């Protein structure tokens, strides 16, 4: 090309799935930032709709009640990996959605088919609108939300490693209790009828147990660059 300019990389859609504590969010944000891609934390969207349900007094023991209001909240996700945002009806909920109350209820809300349909539509529209491509992280991206993603990655780690990381994030939480909570969440997410947590047949599995975050990021960046280059 003229002046030795490098060709513009083609847009690429990257799906990164896996259970909590495997490094999905940190990896996905860093990879997106490094490669100039958009970034979407789909878990934040499920947390957001759960927060709305809790705030509005919806009976979370009643799937019918959840389904009836699944379309009401307006959820908007900012996709800048350097400063991802999430609002519900214009309110910044990036902090409130990380509370233990929301965390303990998100599996019940996200298991309702009407909720998954609503959020999946949001996710697909954001992926389609990403001009240069996007890194989408979650639990059913490669299998359900974006089954035609250019690259699918499934992050794993031992329960012990995941619990240690998550308790560190939660500033001194009990590691044993965190491990039990993670295992319970895995079971709920993997056994739900609608879009369970699962590894896509064509996903590349990356075990992060013995890897530093920098090593995981480097591994995923390499995989994306190889995909862009048509390897």
C-alpha positions as CSV (number, residue, x, y, z in Angstrom):
1,X,0.0,0.0,0.0
2,X,1.0,3.6,-0.4
3,X,3.4,5.1,2.2
4,X,3.8,1.6,3.6
5,X,0.5,1.8,5.5
6,X,-0.7,-1.4,7.0
7,X,-4.1,-2.7,5.7
8,X,-7.0,-2.2,8.0
9,X,-7.7,-5.5,9.8
10,X,-11.1,-6.9,9.0
11,X,-13.8,-6.8,11.7
12,X,-13.7,-9.9,13.9
13,X,-16.3,-11.1,16.4
14,X,-14.7,-12.9,19.4
15,X,-16.8,-14.9,21.9
16,X,-15.2,-15.6,25.2
17,X,-17.2,-17.9,27.5
18,X,-16.5,-19.6,30.8
19,X,-17.5,-19.7,34.5
20,X,-16.9,-17.0,37.0
21,X,-13.3,-16.5,38.2
22,X,-11.5,-17.7,35.1
23,X,-10.4,-14.2,34.1
24,X,-13.0,-13.5,31.4
25,X,-13.6,-9.8,32.1
26,X,-10.0,-8.8,32.6
27,X,-8.9,-10.8,29.6
28,X,-11.7,-9.6,27.3
29,X,-11.3,-5.9,28.2
30,X,-7.5,-6.0,27.7
31,X,-7.7,-7.9,24.4
32,X,-10.4,-5.6,23.0
33,X,-8.3,-2.5,24.1
34,X,-5.1,-3.9,22.6
35,X,-6.7,-4.8,19.3
36,X,-9.0,-1.8,18.9
37,X,-12.2,-3.7,19.3
38,X,-15.4,-3.0,21.2
39,X,-16.2,-4.9,24.4
40,X,-19.4,-6.3,25.9
41,X,-19.8,-7.8,29.3
42,X,-23.0,-9.8,28.9
43,X,-23.1,-10.8,32.6
44,X,-23.5,-7.1,33.5
45,X,-26.7,-7.0,31.4
46,X,-28.1,-9.9,33.3
47,X,-27.0,-8.3,36.6
48,X,-28.7,-5.1,35.4
49,X,-32.1,-6.7,34.8
50,X,-31.8,-8.5,38.1
51,X,-31.0,-5.2,39.9
52,X,-34.1,-3.7,38.2
53,X,-36.3,-6.7,39.4
54,X,-35.0,-6.4,42.9
55,X,-35.4,-2.6,43.0
56,X,-39.0,-2.9,41.7
57,X,-40.0,-5.6,44.2
58,X,-40.6,-8.4,41.6
59,X,-41.1,-11.8,43.2
60,X,-37.9,-13.6,42.0
61,X,-39.4,-17.0,43.2
62,X,-42.0,-16.7,40.5
63,X,-40.7,-17.1,36.9
64,X,-44.0,-16.0,35.5
65,X,-43.7,-12.6,37.3
66,X,-40.2,-12.2,36.0
67,X,-41.2,-13.0,32.5
68,X,-44.1,-10.6,32.6
69,X,-41.8,-7.6,33.1
70,X,-38.7,-8.7,31.2
71,X,-39.2,-6.2,28.5
72,X,-39.7,-3.1,30.8
73,X,-36.3,-1.9,31.8
74,X,-34.2,0.0,29.2
75,X,-30.7,-1.4,29.4
76,X,-27.8,0.4,27.7
77,X,-24.3,-1.0,27.5
78,X,-21.3,1.2,26.6
79,X,-18.8,-0.9,24.6
80,X,-15.5,1.1,25.1
81,X,-13.1,-1.5,26.8
82,X,-11.3,1.4,28.6
83,X,-14.5,2.5,30.3
84,X,-17.4,0.1,29.8
85,X,-20.7,1.4,31.1
86,X,-24.1,0.0,32.0
87,X,-27.3,2.0,32.7
88,X,-30.9,1.0,33.5
89,X,-33.6,3.5,32.6
90,X,-30.8,6.1,32.5
91,X,-29.3,5.3,35.9
92,X,-25.7,4.2,36.2
93,X,-25.8,0.8,37.8
94,X,-22.2,-0.3,37.4
95,X,-21.7,-0.3,41.2
96,X,-25.1,-1.6,42.4
97,X,-25.1,-4.6,40.1
98,X,-22.0,-6.0,41.9
99,X,-23.7,-6.3,45.3
100,X,-24.1,-9.7,47.0
101,X,-27.9,-9.3,46.8
102,X,-27.8,-9.1,43.0
103,X,-25.1,-11.8,42.7
104,X,-27.2,-14.2,44.7
105,X,-30.2,-13.7,42.5
106,X,-28.9,-13.4,39.0
107,X,-29.0,-17.1,38.2
108,X,-32.7,-17.3,39.0
109,X,-33.5,-14.3,36.8
110,X,-31.2,-15.3,33.9
111,X,-32.8,-18.8,33.8
112,X,-36.1,-17.3,32.7
113,X,-36.5,-17.8,28.9
114,X,-38.1,-14.4,28.3
115,X,-35.2,-12.7,30.1
116,X,-32.7,-14.6,28.0
117,X,-34.5,-13.7,24.7
118,X,-34.6,-10.0,25.6
119,X,-31.0,-9.8,26.6
120,X,-29.8,-12.0,23.7
121,X,-31.4,-9.6,21.3
122,X,-29.6,-6.7,22.9
123,X,-26.3,-8.5,22.7
124,X,-26.7,-9.4,19.0
125,X,-27.6,-5.9,18.1
126,X,-24.5,-4.5,19.8
127,X,-22.3,-7.1,18.1
128,X,-23.8,-6.3,14.7
129,X,-23.2,-2.5,15.3
130,X,-19.5,-2.9,16.2
131,X,-17.7,-1.3,13.3
132,X,-14.2,-2.8,13.9
133,X,-15.3,-6.0,15.7
134,X,-16.1,-6.9,19.3
135,X,-15.0,-9.1,22.1
136,X,-18.2,-10.5,23.8
137,X,-17.8,-12.3,27.1
138,X,-20.4,-14.4,28.9
139,X,-21.6,-18.0,29.4
140,X,-23.5,-18.8,26.2
141,X,-22.0,-16.5,23.6
142,X,-20.4,-19.2,21.4
143,X,-23.3,-21.6,21.7
144,X,-26.4,-19.4,21.6
145,X,-25.9,-15.7,21.3
146,X,-23.2,-15.6,18.5
147,X,-22.9,-19.2,17.2
148,X,-21.3,-17.8,14.0
149,X,-18.6,-15.8,15.9
150,X,-15.2,-15.7,14.1
151,X,-13.4,-17.0,17.1
152,X,-14.7,-18.8,20.2
153,X,-12.7,-19.2,23.4
154,X,-13.7,-21.1,26.5
155,X,-11.7,-20.1,29.6
156,X,-11.5,-22.6,32.5
157,X,-9.6,-22.8,35.8
158,X,-9.7,-25.0,38.9
159,X,-12.4,-24.2,41.5
160,X,-9.6,-23.3,44.0
161,X,-7.9,-20.9,41.6
162,X,-11.2,-19.3,40.7
163,X,-12.2,-18.9,44.4
164,X,-8.9,-17.3,45.3
165,X,-9.2,-14.8,42.5
166,X,-12.9,-13.9,43.2
167,X,-12.3,-13.6,47.0
168,X,-9.4,-11.2,46.1
169,X,-11.8,-9.2,44.0
170,X,-14.3,-9.1,46.8
171,X,-11.6,-7.8,49.3
172,X,-11.1,-10.4,51.9
173,X,-14.2,-12.7,51.3
174,X,-13.8,-16.2,52.7
175,X,-12.2,-18.4,50.0
176,X,-14.0,-21.5,51.1
177,X,-17.4,-19.8,51.0
178,X,-16.6,-18.2,47.7
179,X,-15.6,-21.6,46.2
180,X,-18.9,-23.1,47.4
181,X,-20.8,-20.2,45.9
182,X,-19.0,-20.5,42.6
183,X,-19.7,-24.3,42.4
184,X,-23.4,-23.6,43.2
185,X,-23.5,-20.9,40.4
186,X,-21.8,-23.3,37.9
187,X,-24.4,-26.0,38.7
188,X,-27.3,-23.5,38.2
189,X,-25.9,-22.1,35.0
190,X,-24.9,-25.4,33.5
191,X,-28.2,-27.1,34.2
192,X,-30.7,-24.4,33.2
193,X,-32.9,-25.4,30.2
194,X,-32.4,-22.2,28.3
195,X,-28.9,-21.5,27.0
196,X,-26.9,-23.3,29.6
197,X,-23.2,-22.6,30.3
198,X,-21.5,-24.8,27.9
199,X,-18.4,-25.0,25.7
200,X,-19.1,-24.7,22.0
201,X,-17.9,-27.7,19.9
202,X,-15.6,-25.4,17.9
203,X,-14.3,-23.3,20.9
204,X,-10.6,-23.3,21.9
205,X,-10.3,-24.1,25.6
206,X,-7.7,-22.2,27.6
207,X,-7.0,-23.4,31.1
208,X,-6.0,-20.3,33.1
209,X,-5.2,-22.1,36.4
210,X,-1.4,-21.8,36.1
211,X,-1.3,-18.7,33.9
212,X,-0.8,-15.1,34.9
213,X,-3.4,-12.6,33.5
214,X,-0.7,-11.2,31.1
215,X,-0.1,-14.7,29.8
216,X,-3.8,-15.3,29.2
217,X,-4.2,-12.0,27.4
218,X,-1.2,-12.7,25.2
219,X,-2.6,-16.2,24.3
220,X,-6.0,-14.8,23.3
221,X,-4.5,-11.8,21.4
222,X,-2.4,-14.3,19.4
223,X,-5.4,-16.4,18.6
224,X,-7.4,-13.3,17.4
225,X,-4.5,-12.1,15.3
226,X,-4.1,-15.6,13.7
227,X,-7.8,-15.6,12.9
228,X,-7.6,-12.1,11.4
229,X,-4.7,-13.3,9.3
230,X,-6.8,-16.2,8.0
231,X,-4.6,-19.0,9.6
